[in-house]
Amino acid sequence: MAFIDIGFGNMVSEKRLVCVAGSESAPIRRLVQDARDRGALVDCSSGKKSKAVLVTDSGHIILSSLPPEEISAALEDLKNEEKK
């Protein structure tokens, strides 16, 4: 099982990720609020502004202060490493 660093020493399993999105759009903000209301929000931003929202296959929403591009690059690096 491979893990991706999402900032501040927090890791998430790459096999459980469904989506990595920016946090600025209204639909994503509604998704975050809905997850907060149902107790499925995991805030890994350590008090910083959330820049990326990660959606898992279990329905949990994870907030990260890293930009989505950085998380996407980490996913690509991991996939390239697995191919070797």
Rosetta constraint file for C-alpha pairs under 8 A:
AtomPair CA 1 CA 13 HARMONIC 7.00 0.50
AtomPair CA 1 CA 14 HARMONIC 7.86 0.50
AtomPair CA 1 CA 15 HARMONIC 7.44 0.50
AtomPair CA 2 CA 13 HARMONIC 5.88 0.50
AtomPair CA 2 CA 14 HARMONIC 6.00 0.50
AtomPair CA 2 CA 15 HARMONIC 7.43 0.50
AtomPair CA 2 CA 78 HARMONIC 7.84 0.50
AtomPair CA 3 CA 11 HARMONIC 5.80 0.50
AtomPair CA 3 CA 12 HARMONIC 5.28 0.50
AtomPair CA 3 CA 13 HARMONIC 4.42 0.50
AtomPair CA 3 CA 14 HARMONIC 5.65 0.50
AtomPair CA 4 CA 11 HARMONIC 5.28 0.50
AtomPair CA 4 CA 12 HARMONIC 5.37 0.50
AtomPair CA 4 CA 13 HARMONIC 6.33 0.50
AtomPair CA 4 CA 14 HARMONIC 6.28 0.50
AtomPair CA 4 CA 71 HARMONIC 7.69 0.50
AtomPair CA 4 CA 74 HARMONIC 6.69 0.50
AtomPair CA 4 CA 75 HARMONIC 7.02 0.50
AtomPair CA 5 CA 9 HARMONIC 6.62 0.50
AtomPair CA 5 CA 10 HARMONIC 5.84 0.50
AtomPair CA 5 CA 11 HARMONIC 4.54 0.50
AtomPair CA 5 CA 12 HARMONIC 6.75 0.50
AtomPair CA 5 CA 71 HARMONIC 7.81 0.50
AtomPair CA 5 CA 74 HARMONIC 7.81 0.50
AtomPair CA 6 CA 10 HARMONIC 5.58 0.50
AtomPair CA 6 CA 11 HARMONIC 5.64 0.50
AtomPair CA 6 CA 12 HARMONIC 7.04 0.50
AtomPair CA 6 CA 44 HARMONIC 7.75 0.50
AtomPair CA 6 CA 64 HARMONIC 6.03 0.50
AtomPair CA 6 CA 65 HARMONIC 7.70 0.50
AtomPair CA 6 CA 66 HARMONIC 6.46 0.50
AtomPair CA 6 CA 71 HARMONIC 6.69 0.50
AtomPair CA 7 CA 11 HARMONIC 7.60 0.50
AtomPair CA 7 CA 44 HARMONIC 7.50 0.50
AtomPair CA 7 CA 45 HARMONIC 7.32 0.50
AtomPair CA 7 CA 64 HARMONIC 6.73 0.50
AtomPair CA 7 CA 65 HARMONIC 6.74 0.50
AtomPair CA 7 CA 66 HARMONIC 6.25 0.50
AtomPair CA 8 CA 44 HARMONIC 7.70 0.50
AtomPair CA 8 CA 45 HARMONIC 7.59 0.50
AtomPair CA 8 CA 46 HARMONIC 7.23 0.50
AtomPair CA 10 CA 44 HARMONIC 6.70 0.50
AtomPair CA 12 CA 16 HARMONIC 7.86 0.50
AtomPair CA 12 CA 17 HARMONIC 8.00 0.50
AtomPair CA 13 CA 17 HARMONIC 6.95 0.50
AtomPair CA 14 CA 75 HARMONIC 7.32 0.50
AtomPair CA 16 CA 56 HARMONIC 5.36 0.50
AtomPair CA 16 CA 57 HARMONIC 5.55 0.50
AtomPair CA 16 CA 58 HARMONIC 7.68 0.50
AtomPair CA 17 CA 54 HARMONIC 6.92 0.50
AtomPair CA 17 CA 55 HARMONIC 6.03 0.50
AtomPair CA 17 CA 56 HARMONIC 4.54 0.50
AtomPair CA 17 CA 57 HARMONIC 6.28 0.50
AtomPair CA 18 CA 54 HARMONIC 7.59 0.50
AtomPair CA 18 CA 55 HARMONIC 5.52 0.50
AtomPair CA 18 CA 56 HARMONIC 5.20 0.50
AtomPair CA 18 CA 57 HARMONIC 5.87 0.50
AtomPair CA 19 CA 54 HARMONIC 5.74 0.50
AtomPair CA 19 CA 55 HARMONIC 5.10 0.50
AtomPair CA 19 CA 56 HARMONIC 7.09 0.50
AtomPair CA 20 CA 52 HARMONIC 6.64 0.50
AtomPair CA 20 CA 53 HARMONIC 5.78 0.50
AtomPair CA 20 CA 54 HARMONIC 4.60 0.50
AtomPair CA 20 CA 55 HARMONIC 6.49 0.50
AtomPair CA 20 CA 68 HARMONIC 6.25 0.50
AtomPair CA 20 CA 71 HARMONIC 7.76 0.50
AtomPair CA 20 CA 72 HARMONIC 7.55 0.50
AtomPair CA 21 CA 28 HARMONIC 7.74 0.50
AtomPair CA 21 CA 52 HARMONIC 5.61 0.50
AtomPair CA 21 CA 53 HARMONIC 5.18 0.50
AtomPair CA 21 CA 54 HARMONIC 6.44 0.50
AtomPair CA 21 CA 68 HARMONIC 6.14 0.50
AtomPair CA 22 CA 28 HARMONIC 7.71 0.50
AtomPair CA 22 CA 51 HARMONIC 5.85 0.50
AtomPair CA 22 CA 52 HARMONIC 4.69 0.50
AtomPair CA 22 CA 53 HARMONIC 6.02 0.50
AtomPair CA 22 CA 67 HARMONIC 7.32 0.50
AtomPair CA 22 CA 68 HARMONIC 5.98 0.50
AtomPair CA 23 CA 28 HARMONIC 6.05 0.50
AtomPair CA 23 CA 29 HARMONIC 6.54 0.50
AtomPair CA 23 CA 50 HARMONIC 6.61 0.50
AtomPair CA 23 CA 51 HARMONIC 5.32 0.50
AtomPair CA 23 CA 52 HARMONIC 5.37 0.50
AtomPair CA 23 CA 53 HARMONIC 5.83 0.50
AtomPair CA 24 CA 28 HARMONIC 7.11 0.50
AtomPair CA 24 CA 29 HARMONIC 7.02 0.50
AtomPair CA 24 CA 51 HARMONIC 7.66 0.50
AtomPair CA 25 CA 29 HARMONIC 6.33 0.50
AtomPair CA 26 CA 30 HARMONIC 6.18 0.50
AtomPair CA 27 CA 31 HARMONIC 6.22 0.50
AtomPair CA 28 CA 32 HARMONIC 6.22 0.50
AtomPair CA 28 CA 53 HARMONIC 7.72 0.50
AtomPair CA 29 CA 33 HARMONIC 6.21 0.50
AtomPair CA 30 CA 34 HARMONIC 6.04 0.50
AtomPair CA 31 CA 35 HARMONIC 6.21 0.50
AtomPair CA 32 CA 36 HARMONIC 6.15 0.50
AtomPair CA 32 CA 41 HARMONIC 7.03 0.50
AtomPair CA 32 CA 61 HARMONIC 6.71 0.50
AtomPair CA 33 CA 37 HARMONIC 6.18 0.50
AtomPair CA 34 CA 38 HARMONIC 6.35 0.50
AtomPair CA 35 CA 39 HARMONIC 5.97 0.50
AtomPair CA 35 CA 40 HARMONIC 4.81 0.50
AtomPair CA 35 CA 41 HARMONIC 5.09 0.50
AtomPair CA 35 CA 60 HARMONIC 7.03 0.50
AtomPair CA 35 CA 61 HARMONIC 6.38 0.50
AtomPair CA 36 CA 40 HARMONIC 6.02 0.50
AtomPair CA 36 CA 41 HARMONIC 5.05 0.50
AtomPair CA 40 CA 59 HARMONIC 7.13 0.50
AtomPair CA 40 CA 60 HARMONIC 4.85 0.50
AtomPair CA 40 CA 61 HARMONIC 6.26 0.50
AtomPair CA 41 CA 60 HARMONIC 5.93 0.50
AtomPair CA 41 CA 61 HARMONIC 4.93 0.50
AtomPair CA 41 CA 62 HARMONIC 6.00 0.50
AtomPair CA 41 CA 63 HARMONIC 7.74 0.50
AtomPair CA 42 CA 60 HARMONIC 7.23 0.50
AtomPair CA 42 CA 61 HARMONIC 6.10 0.50
AtomPair CA 42 CA 62 HARMONIC 4.69 0.50
AtomPair CA 42 CA 63 HARMONIC 6.32 0.50
AtomPair CA 43 CA 62 HARMONIC 5.80 0.50
AtomPair CA 43 CA 63 HARMONIC 4.82 0.50
AtomPair CA 43 CA 64 HARMONIC 6.96 0.50
AtomPair CA 44 CA 62 HARMONIC 6.75 0.50
AtomPair CA 44 CA 63 HARMONIC 5.47 0.50
AtomPair CA 44 CA 64 HARMONIC 5.31 0.50
AtomPair CA 44 CA 65 HARMONIC 7.47 0.50
AtomPair CA 45 CA 49 HARMONIC 6.85 0.50
AtomPair CA 45 CA 50 HARMONIC 5.95 0.50
AtomPair CA 45 CA 63 HARMONIC 6.01 0.50
AtomPair CA 45 CA 64 HARMONIC 4.67 0.50
AtomPair CA 45 CA 65 HARMONIC 4.75 0.50
AtomPair CA 46 CA 65 HARMONIC 7.85 0.50
AtomPair CA 48 CA 65 HARMONIC 6.07 0.50
AtomPair CA 49 CA 65 HARMONIC 5.83 0.50
AtomPair CA 50 CA 63 HARMONIC 5.88 0.50
AtomPair CA 50 CA 64 HARMONIC 5.36 0.50
AtomPair CA 50 CA 65 HARMONIC 4.48 0.50
AtomPair CA 50 CA 66 HARMONIC 7.46 0.50
AtomPair CA 51 CA 63 HARMONIC 7.60 0.50
AtomPair CA 51 CA 64 HARMONIC 6.17 0.50
AtomPair CA 51 CA 65 HARMONIC 5.01 0.50
AtomPair CA 51 CA 66 HARMONIC 5.87 0.50
AtomPair CA 51 CA 67 HARMONIC 5.10 0.50
AtomPair CA 51 CA 68 HARMONIC 6.93 0.50
AtomPair CA 52 CA 63 HARMONIC 6.02 0.50
AtomPair CA 52 CA 64 HARMONIC 5.18 0.50
AtomPair CA 52 CA 65 HARMONIC 6.36 0.50
AtomPair CA 52 CA 66 HARMONIC 6.26 0.50
AtomPair CA 52 CA 67 HARMONIC 5.48 0.50
AtomPair CA 52 CA 68 HARMONIC 5.09 0.50
AtomPair CA 53 CA 61 HARMONIC 6.76 0.50
AtomPair CA 53 CA 62 HARMONIC 5.76 0.50
AtomPair CA 53 CA 63 HARMONIC 4.86 0.50
AtomPair CA 53 CA 64 HARMONIC 6.36 0.50
AtomPair CA 53 CA 68 HARMONIC 7.81 0.50
AtomPair CA 54 CA 61 HARMONIC 5.73 0.50
AtomPair CA 54 CA 62 HARMONIC 4.94 0.50
AtomPair CA 54 CA 63 HARMONIC 6.36 0.50
AtomPair CA 54 CA 64 HARMONIC 7.68 0.50
AtomPair CA 55 CA 59 HARMONIC 6.71 0.50
AtomPair CA 55 CA 60 HARMONIC 6.16 0.50
AtomPair CA 55 CA 61 HARMONIC 4.87 0.50
AtomPair CA 55 CA 62 HARMONIC 6.47 0.50
AtomPair CA 56 CA 60 HARMONIC 5.45 0.50
AtomPair CA 56 CA 61 HARMONIC 6.46 0.50
AtomPair CA 56 CA 62 HARMONIC 7.91 0.50
AtomPair CA 66 CA 70 HARMONIC 6.51 0.50
AtomPair CA 66 CA 71 HARMONIC 6.98 0.50
AtomPair CA 67 CA 71 HARMONIC 6.74 0.50
AtomPair CA 68 CA 72 HARMONIC 6.03 0.50
AtomPair CA 69 CA 73 HARMONIC 6.09 0.50
AtomPair CA 70 CA 74 HARMONIC 6.30 0.50
AtomPair CA 71 CA 75 HARMONIC 6.30 0.50
AtomPair CA 72 CA 76 HARMONIC 6.26 0.50
AtomPair CA 73 CA 77 HARMONIC 6.14 0.50
AtomPair CA 74 CA 78 HARMONIC 6.17 0.50
AtomPair CA 75 CA 79 HARMONIC 6.25 0.50
AtomPair CA 76 CA 80 HARMONIC 6.12 0.50
AtomPair CA 77 CA 81 HARMONIC 6.09 0.50
AtomPair CA 78 CA 82 HARMONIC 6.25 0.50
AtomPair CA 79 CA 83 HARMONIC 6.41 0.50
AtomPair CA 80 CA 84 HARMONIC 6.74 0.50
